[in-house]
Amino acid sequence: MSRLVETLVPTRLGTGFRWLLASSWISNLGDGIALAAGPLLVASLTQDARLVALAATVQWLPPLIFGLLAGALADRLDRRLMVVVVDLVRAAVLALLVVAILTERVSIAVVLLALFLVGTAEVFADNTSQTLLPMLVDRRDLAAANQRLQAGFITVNQLAGPPLGAALFVAGSVWPFTAQAVVVAAGAVLVSRIVLPAHRRDTARRTHLRHDIAEGFRWVRHHAAVRTLVLTIFIFNITFGAAWSVLVLYATRRLGLGELGFGLVTTVGALGGLAGIVSYGWITRHVSLGNVMRIGLVVETLTHLGLAITTRPWVAMPIFFVFGAHAFIWGTTSITIRQRAVPSALQGRVGSVNLVGVFGGLVLGSGLGGLLAERWGVTAPFWFAFIGSTVFVVLIWRQLAHIAHADEVPAQV
């Protein structure tokens, strides 16, 4: 058993990382439950594609509104305390949603408000959590640490959580949100056990929050690799957001899957993510980072085409599997590059610039997705995603060479 623990969480990564990993895994279980339960709750209250897409939008909008503020505060305040407080706030909002369901006062407006508040808390928790890792492990171990964090995301958020959330929803709409509230609160307790080194801030230099935020933007603008990553994720999330904002309708109407079948879609993608975990070390040793990103963008583009064409679950499921592998490889590589390149004192702000790129694209895309699906059918967002992704891949192809920057450290996995 001790040998297995050492393989999964090497001693060199430290006790603090083990607490962070445990918190991340258990919190991701709650988020995974919500991945299926949230859309199912909305779909049970309305069949309007625009409202279904709006539910995705209100979850993706908070990072766009509060992301830069969250990053600036993460570089000013006690990062551990910040994560604990906002996770407890998130658990409290979920508890209130449970009460609304139990008292039969739940409505689309109540659900949308709850999703927005939970999403807002997640902005501060997730952005700040990413700043903890470079403070806990050596720069050379960031790839290995991120691989383990992402493995938890894949297995519990994507693989175990959604089918569990769908099953709990079938048993009663109140159960998945109760479970999510409990595990999010438990994650906050685990984070509170972490002991961080002194925050590397210049306490003698007093600046305005606007100055701090602008400093993060300036750093990104002048760093070619990180700038390219932010631009790429922004554009590609417009196309991805358009398609995935109506995924629950696509799975139930186009593929003919039920509520449990919708949870299976995410599970299959998670299995692909596990394949990405297994192969990640080999890939990063044999393929340049620029080519890893190029291949990933081609895979995502073809994913939208394949889903737009097919009506059969047995064709769609392998596509979701391959996309899941791509998502893990892209995400792990992207965050590792950023954490290695960014100074500790700027981790929160640069991470927030990336966060705005991520969710800015998702918000724009989800709005387009709802309109396209309502006017031309549920496959229209996937056709839009395929065409838009194709155009951007052609335009960004050469710029991806910036990702393989000279100061990159070989991955230790």
Beta strands, then each sheet from edge to edge (+ up, - down):
end
